């Protein structure tokens, strides 16, 4: 028996198992609450974004990836709150079409958006796209309040170096997985540019 073939099969099985795992409900709930808190923190730093979202109050956006779903509603204060996916349809649904987390990480690390299928309100989609393109977390400012300017600059620089190392790691793992896949054509991570546009 070829040990390299056995290794290939083992790697493919591990990838399928990892992608098939569903996190416990309590963990998903807690994670989504933290995401909402973080988004509101970032939005509060951008008065233009808050004003734009006030005009969208009551509208809902649902994000879907694999088996994970999260629905957000815009509040009268121009922030977001989590709402149940059980009641009615969302005004806008964003389906992330890429199932591999490594490919998504690689795409995001390059400053691109993963391939997304959009359903629903076109004007709301344009507003969400504007938010994604223009609202950024000012990490250094937050760290500066906690630790002072010098340490904040050091931590941001260290974070950038870690981010670059993570990009290299993701690229290496992706290339390794592609080489292990049978009949790999080398372009399984590619996608059309139109799928990336909002």
N, C-alpha and C positions, 0 to 999 in steps of 0.2 A: 504494500500500500504506500502511495506517495505521501510523505509527510507534509509537503507543501500544499497538496490538494486538501488534506485533512485540516490544515490551518485555515485555508480559504473558507471551507465549509463552516468551521467554528466561528470565524469572524462574521460571516453572513448571518448565522443563527443568533449571535450576540446582538447584532444590529437590529434584527427583527424583534427580538425579545425586548430590547430597550425601547424601541419605538412603539411597541404594543403595550407598554406599562401605563396604567392609569393611576395618577397620584391619589391618595386618600382624600375624601371630600373635605375634611377639616383643613388639610394642607392647602388645597385649592382655594378654599374660602379665605383662609388667612393670607395667602399670597395675593389674592385679588384685592383684599382690603388694603394691603400695603401698597399695591400699585396705585390705587385710588388716592391714598394719602400722598404718595410721591408726585403724581400728576398734579394734584391741587397745589402742592408746595411750589412746583415749577411754574404753574399758571399764575399764581399770586405774584410772581416776580415780573410778569409780563402784562402790564395794564392794557395794552392793545389787544392781546389775546382774550383777556377777560371781557372786554367790551364787545368783541366779536361774538363770543360765546353767549353773552346775555341775549343777543338777538336769536339764538337757537334754542332758548330755554324750552324744556319739555321734550325735545327731540331725543331720540335714542340711537346709539351706534352699537352694533354687535360685532365683536371680533371672534372669529372661529379659526382654530388651527388643530388639525387631527380631531381628537375627541374633546378638546377644550373649548369652552365658550365663555365669553364675558360680555355683558351688556352694560353700557354706561349711558346715563342721561345727563343732559346739561341743565344746570340749576339756574334760577333767576339771578344768582350772584355771579354767574359766569364761570362756575367751577363744574366739576363732574361728580356724580354719585353712582354707585353701583345699583342696578335694578335687576329683578328676576328675569330670566330668559323664558319663564313659563307663561307669561301673560302677553298675548298678542304678538304681532310682528314688529321688528325694529324698523325705524325709518331708513336706516342704512346698515347693510351687512357687508363686512369685509372678511372674505375667506382667504387665508394665506394658503396658496396652492402647493408650496414646498413642504414635504413631510420631514425632511432631514434637518434636525437642529444644527448640524455642522454646516450645511449649505446656507442656512439662514444666517448664522453667525458670520460666515465668510462674506455674505452679501452685505450685511449691515456694517461690518468692519471696513468695507471698501467704500462706504458712504452711499450705497445703493439701497433701494427698497426691494424686499422679496416679491416674487410674483403674487399679485393679489387679484381676486375676482370681486368685483363691486356690484352690489345689487341695491336698488333703492334710490333715494333722493339725490339727484345730481348736484344740486346746490349745496347740500350738506356735505357731500363727498368733496367738493371744492374747498369748503371751509376746513374740513379735517386735513386735507392735503396742505392747506396753508399753514395750519398748526404744525404739522410734521416738518415742513420746510423751514419755518421761521422761529419756532420756540425752542430754546436750548436751555439746559440746566447750567447755571453758573456755579460750577463745583468749587472753584477757587474762592468765590465770595462766601459760600457756606462754610468752607473749611477755615477761612480767615476769621470768621466770627467765633469759631470754636478754639482754634489753636494759635491765631496770630498770622500775620502776613508771611513771614519767612517759612514757617513750617507748612503753611498752605501751599506756597510755591513749590516747596520740596515734594510734598505729597502729590501735587498735580503732575510734576515731572516724572515721579516714580510711577504714577498711574499710566502715563503715556507710554513709558517704557514697557510696563506690564501688558498694555493693550497691544503694542507691537509684537511682543513675544507671543501673546494669545493668537494674533493673526497668523504668525508663522506656524504655530502649533496646529491651528485649524486647517491651514493649507496642507501641512504635512499629513495629517490624519486623513483628510479628504483624498489626497493623491494615493495614500496607502490603501484606503477602502476601494477606490476605483480600480487599482491594480489587482485587487483580490476578487473583484466581481468577474464572473464568467462573461465572455463576449463584451468586455468593456470597450467602448468606442472612444473614451477619453473626453467626451463632451456632455456627460450626464448632468453636469452642473450648469449648463448653459440654458438660457431662456430668452424669449423674445423681448425686445425693448418695449414693445407696446404693452406687455403684461406688467411692466414695472411702473407704468404711468398711472397716476390717479385720475 
